[in-house]
């Protein structure tokens, strides 16, 4: 419990005790004693203890031209109750109003807790390593290329590459992933993670303002500024609603007595009830709290939303467009097949791996990895020799391997060398190999599908997503095979980044009004498309600048299954918000009518305001779970 909550609880306790004594004194004191004055003194004491701050706020707002708010309504209603002699009810209204405030404070604290956990990733210091000397400095003063030391238990303050040491990193605050990540020299270190075991020396690659932790913190801190349509509606509604009900209360207090020649006291009491009921607290507090709870609940699961407007839009999304590499697939190529009539699979793979041994291309890496597994990770034989390596950009590589001329690359490389290449079925990405100017065979390489991608697509369909589309730069056969395997509705292949934007705009033009399109990409090559879509969702945002900058929602892990989870959470949050709106307005309208007819007392008016507010707040807290 915070200091503010403790102080409010203390005031409620003291005022409640004084109020109870005042009620007992009023009920039990003989009529011939000067009961009214002592009763008034006790009730006023309880009233000012519990409501002094509300009266002060109301006066301050009136001085600054902000008259019509809940503080003004509470002040007018309770002061009016004292003037018409309803002391217990005047104190009770303020007492229960403050109990509602306590519930609200607790609920907001609960909602903020999950975001506060994320905000704890902010680093306090960095250990700058200079000529063997460690100096504790602010992260903002460290520059690219500097070395920093991160000890066990400390947060990694800046992004960089580990140069020395091995450890486990706790990434839970960023990804929601409970299992630690093992790292060693050469691996990337992401700011905001906690170093669990060994000491790490890190060479900084980004200054603090450009680091992952700074971008995430900026995104979370500004999330509340982007309001959903429901929030904007309630803000505008309260702006006009409060002056209207104050005018209606004035008419109710003075017009009927004048026209009906009845005493003013009863009608003023009705008007005061009317004011208490009309306080829009339940709507103004519970609706933003519901969205805030949804954003906090998502953050706990490693799903960061830049605002409640995006949470609301995601609930209505019905078309999902995906990038392929790094989004639906791992982005890691793997050898899936070897075909040769002249050589054994081991020999063909050996020639290809040796020829590609100096290349950094992902396909070359996958061939070398397959060869290493084949050889059980043992180094190449001393008899292996490699010379006259020539990189042919966009085609492949030519090299002398153990006295043989070896060409490895696209089919076009062999065709341009006037070599006979048989017409064979191709699966995935095919690498053609020629040895001594004779076709030797094919190595098939495919990008691995993420383990949960297939289930993620099924779940999205199960949630009523009407269209799943893939945009990729891969060749037609590869893209269409993957789309069929995953049950996608369409696949557009062999696209450049600019082509992706064109296809996305075409999809946006054809969709009906009221439909929402979400684009899911890795946030690096897809930044223009992420920005163009109704909702841009970046997968694997951990360490990706473009993801955090361009996307509206960032899924900090590489799990497509989080998409369905995010949709369920957004729809659940929206359901809670709608429940609060219908319940609050329904109860208030009913009690307002009863108050105007004189069929209710101030106790029911208190329930219609504070009671409804508390129930709506408790309902909003469900979004956290």
QUIZI-V524098 format. One record per pair of residues at least 4 apart in sequence whose ideal C-beta (glycine too) atoms are under 6 Angstrom apart, sorted by the first residue. I is the first residue (numbers start at 0). J is the second residue. If there is no record, write none. Layout:
i:I j:J
i:I j:J
This chain:
i:0 j:4
i:0 j:5
i:4 j:104
i:7 j:101
i:10 j:14
i:10 j:48
i:10 j:49
i:11 j:15
i:11 j:97
i:13 j:48
i:14 j:18
i:14 j:45
i:14 j:48
i:14 j:49
i:14 j:94
i:17 j:44
i:17 j:45
i:18 j:45
i:18 j:90
i:21 j:41
i:21 j:42
i:23 j:27
i:24 j:28
i:25 j:38
i:28 j:32
i:28 j:34
i:34 j:38
i:39 j:43
i:42 j:86
i:42 j:90
i:45 j:90
i:46 j:50
i:46 j:90
i:47 j:51
i:49 j:93
i:49 j:94
i:49 j:97
i:50 j:54
i:50 j:93
i:53 j:70
i:53 j:73
i:54 j:74
i:56 j:70
i:57 j:70
i:57 j:71
i:57 j:74
i:60 j:65
i:60 j:68
i:61 j:66
i:66 j:71
i:67 j:241
i:67 j:242
i:69 j:278
i:69 j:280
i:72 j:274
i:72 j:278
i:73 j:96
i:74 j:78
i:75 j:79
i:75 j:274
i:76 j:271
i:76 j:274
i:76 j:275
i:77 j:89
i:77 j:92
i:77 j:93
i:79 j:271
i:80 j:85
i:80 j:88
i:80 j:89
i:80 j:271
i:81 j:89
i:83 j:264
i:83 j:267
i:83 j:268
i:85 j:89
i:87 j:91
i:88 j:601
i:90 j:94
i:92 j:275
i:92 j:605
i:95 j:605
i:95 j:609
i:96 j:609
i:99 j:609
i:99 j:612
i:99 j:613
i:102 j:613
i:102 j:616
i:103 j:284
i:103 j:616
i:106 j:288
i:106 j:616
i:106 j:620
i:109 j:620
i:110 j:291
i:110 j:292
i:110 j:295
i:111 j:115
i:113 j:295
i:113 j:298
i:113 j:299
i:114 j:295
i:114 j:298
i:116 j:172
i:117 j:172
i:117 j:219
i:117 j:298
i:120 j:172
i:120 j:191
i:120 j:212
i:121 j:216
i:122 j:138
i:122 j:154
i:122 j:156
i:124 j:135
i:125 j:136
i:125 j:138
i:125 j:141
i:125 j:147
i:125 j:156
i:126 j:133
i:126 j:135
i:126 j:147
i:126 j:148
i:127 j:134
i:127 j:136
i:127 j:147
i:128 j:133
i:128 j:146
i:128 j:148
i:133 j:148
i:136 j:140
i:138 j:156
i:138 j:157
i:138 j:207
i:139 j:207
i:141 j:145
i:141 j:157
i:141 j:203
i:143 j:203
i:145 j:203
i:146 j:200
i:146 j:202
i:147 j:201
i:148 j:200
i:149 j:153
i:149 j:155
i:149 j:194
i:149 j:199
i:150 j:198
i:151 j:194
i:151 j:196
i:153 j:194
i:154 j:193
i:155 j:188
i:155 j:190
i:155 j:192
i:156 j:190
i:157 j:190
i:157 j:203
i:157 j:207
i:157 j:210
i:158 j:190
i:158 j:204
i:158 j:205
i:158 j:210
i:158 j:211
i:159 j:188
i:159 j:201
i:159 j:202
i:159 j:203
i:159 j:204
i:160 j:202
i:161 j:182
i:161 j:184
i:161 j:186
i:161 j:188
i:161 j:199
i:161 j:201
i:162 j:200
i:162 j:202
i:163 j:184
i:163 j:200
i:164 j:197
i:164 j:198
i:164 j:199
i:164 j:200
i:165 j:183
i:165 j:197
i:166 j:194
i:166 j:196
i:166 j:197
i:166 j:199
i:167 j:179
i:167 j:181
i:167 j:195
i:167 j:196
i:168 j:180
i:168 j:182
i:168 j:192
i:169 j:179
i:169 j:193
i:169 j:195
i:170 j:174
i:170 j:176
i:170 j:180
i:170 j:192
i:173 j:191
i:173 j:541
i:173 j:555
i:174 j:301
i:174 j:555
i:174 j:556
i:175 j:300
i:175 j:301
i:179 j:195
i:182 j:186
i:188 j:201
i:189 j:211
i:189 j:541
i:189 j:542
i:190 j:210
i:190 j:211
i:190 j:212
i:191 j:212
i:194 j:199
i:205 j:209
i:205 j:210
i:207 j:213
i:208 j:213
i:211 j:542
i:214 j:547
i:218 j:305
i:222 j:294
i:222 j:305
i:222 j:306
i:225 j:306
i:225 j:308
i:226 j:230
i:226 j:231
i:226 j:307
i:227 j:290
i:227 j:307
i:227 j:308
i:227 j:311
i:229 j:286
i:229 j:576
i:230 j:286
i:230 j:287
i:232 j:236
i:233 j:282
i:233 j:286
i:236 j:240
i:237 j:279
i:237 j:283
i:240 j:279
i:244 j:277
i:248 j:270
i:248 j:273
i:248 j:274
i:250 j:254
i:251 j:269
i:251 j:270
i:251 j:273
i:252 j:266
i:252 j:267
i:252 j:270
i:255 j:259
i:255 j:266
i:256 j:261
i:256 j:263
i:256 j:266
i:263 j:267
i:269 j:594
i:269 j:597
i:272 j:594
i:272 j:601
i:272 j:604
i:273 j:594
i:275 j:604
i:275 j:608
i:276 j:587
i:276 j:590
i:276 j:591
i:276 j:594
i:276 j:604
i:276 j:607
i:276 j:608
i:278 j:608
i:279 j:283
i:280 j:284
i:280 j:612
i:281 j:285
i:281 j:583
i:281 j:611
i:281 j:612
i:281 j:615
i:282 j:286
i:282 j:583
i:284 j:288
i:285 j:579
i:285 j:615
i:285 j:616
i:285 j:619
i:286 j:576
i:287 j:291
i:288 j:619
i:289 j:572
i:289 j:575
i:289 j:576
i:289 j:619
i:289 j:622
i:290 j:307
i:292 j:619
i:292 j:622
i:292 j:623
i:293 j:310
i:293 j:572
i:293 j:622
i:294 j:304
i:295 j:623
i:296 j:568
i:296 j:622
i:296 j:623
i:297 j:302
i:297 j:304
i:297 j:568
i:301 j:555
i:301 j:556
i:302 j:554
i:302 j:561
i:302 j:565
i:303 j:553
i:304 j:309
i:304 j:310
i:304 j:552
i:305 j:309
i:305 j:551
i:309 j:551
i:309 j:552
i:310 j:569
i:312 j:515
i:312 j:534
i:313 j:534
i:313 j:569
i:314 j:569
i:314 j:570
i:314 j:573
i:315 j:515
i:316 j:515
i:316 j:517
i:317 j:464
i:317 j:465
i:317 j:514
i:318 j:466
i:318 j:516
i:319 j:464
i:319 j:467
i:319 j:517
i:320 j:468
i:320 j:518
i:321 j:326
i:321 j:327
i:321 j:469
i:321 j:519
i:322 j:326
i:322 j:520
i:322 j:525
i:323 j:327
i:323 j:328
i:323 j:469
i:323 j:471
i:324 j:328
i:324 j:330
i:325 j:330
i:325 j:521
i:326 j:519
i:326 j:520
i:326 j:521
i:326 j:538
i:327 j:452
i:328 j:446
i:328 j:448
i:329 j:447
i:329 j:449
i:331 j:447
i:332 j:361
i:332 j:362
i:332 j:365
i:332 j:444
i:332 j:446
i:333 j:365
i:333 j:447
i:334 j:365
i:334 j:369
i:334 j:442
i:334 j:444
i:335 j:443
i:335 j:445
i:336 j:443
i:337 j:344
i:337 j:347
i:337 j:442
i:338 j:440
i:338 j:441
i:339 j:347
i:339 j:439
i:339 j:440
i:341 j:439
i:342 j:346
i:342 j:347
i:342 j:439
i:347 j:440
i:348 j:352
i:348 j:370
i:350 j:400
i:350 j:405
i:351 j:366
i:351 j:407
i:351 j:432
i:352 j:366
i:352 j:367
i:352 j:370
i:353 j:385
i:353 j:400
i:354 j:396
i:354 j:398
i:354 j:400
i:354 j:405
i:354 j:407
i:355 j:363
i:355 j:366
i:355 j:407
i:357 j:388
i:358 j:363
i:362 j:444
i:365 j:444
i:371 j:376
i:379 j:383
i:384 j:401
i:385 j:400
i:386 j:399
i:387 j:399
i:388 j:398
i:389 j:397
i:390 j:396
i:391 j:395
i:394 j:408
i:394 j:409
i:394 j:412
i:395 j:407
i:395 j:408
i:395 j:409
i:395 j:412
i:396 j:407
i:397 j:406
i:398 j:405
i:400 j:405
i:403 j:434
i:403 j:435
i:404 j:435
i:405 j:434
i:406 j:433
i:407 j:432
i:408 j:412
i:410 j:431
i:413 j:418
i:413 j:420
i:413 j:431
i:413 j:433
i:418 j:433
i:418 j:438
i:420 j:438
i:425 j:429
i:426 j:443
i:427 j:443
i:427 j:444
i:427 j:445
i:427 j:477
i:428 j:444
i:429 j:441
i:429 j:443
i:430 j:442
i:431 j:441
i:432 j:439
i:432 j:440
i:433 j:438
i:433 j:439
i:434 j:439
i:448 j:452
i:451 j:455
i:451 j:558
i:451 j:559
i:451 j:560
i:452 j:559
i:453 j:485
i:455 j:559
i:455 j:560
i:455 j:562
i:456 j:485
i:456 j:486
i:458 j:563
i:459 j:464
i:459 j:563
i:462 j:566
i:466 j:488
i:467 j:487
i:467 j:488
i:468 j:489
i:469 j:482
i:469 j:487
i:469 j:490
i:470 j:491
i:470 j:494
i:470 j:499
i:470 j:502
i:471 j:478
i:471 j:492
i:472 j:494
i:473 j:477
i:473 j:478
i:473 j:492
i:474 j:493
i:475 j:479
i:475 j:492
i:478 j:490
i:478 j:492
i:479 j:490
i:482 j:487
i:482 j:490
i:491 j:502
i:494 j:498
i:494 j:499
i:499 j:528
i:500 j:527
i:500 j:528
i:500 j:531
i:503 j:528
i:503 j:531
i:507 j:516
i:510 j:514
i:515 j:533
i:516 j:532
i:516 j:533
i:517 j:534
i:517 j:536
i:518 j:528
i:518 j:529
i:518 j:532
i:518 j:535
i:519 j:536
i:520 j:525
i:520 j:529
i:521 j:538
i:521 j:539
i:522 j:537
i:522 j:543
i:522 j:545
i:522 j:546
i:522 j:550
i:523 j:543
i:523 j:545
i:525 j:529
i:526 j:545
i:526 j:549
i:529 j:535
i:529 j:549
i:529 j:550
i:530 j:549
i:534 j:551
i:535 j:549
i:535 j:550
i:535 j:551
i:536 j:550
i:536 j:552
i:537 j:546
i:537 j:550
i:537 j:553
i:538 j:554
i:539 j:557
i:540 j:546
i:540 j:547
i:540 j:553
i:540 j:555
i:541 j:555
i:544 j:548
i:545 j:549
i:546 j:550
i:546 j:553
i:547 j:553
i:554 j:561
i:572 j:622
i:575 j:618
i:575 j:621
i:575 j:622
i:578 j:582
i:579 j:583
i:579 j:615
i:579 j:618
i:581 j:585
i:583 j:611
i:583 j:615
i:586 j:607
i:586 j:611
i:587 j:591
i:587 j:607
i:590 j:607
i:593 j:598
i:593 j:599
i:594 j:599
i:599 j:603
i:605 j:609
i:606 j:610
i:607 j:611
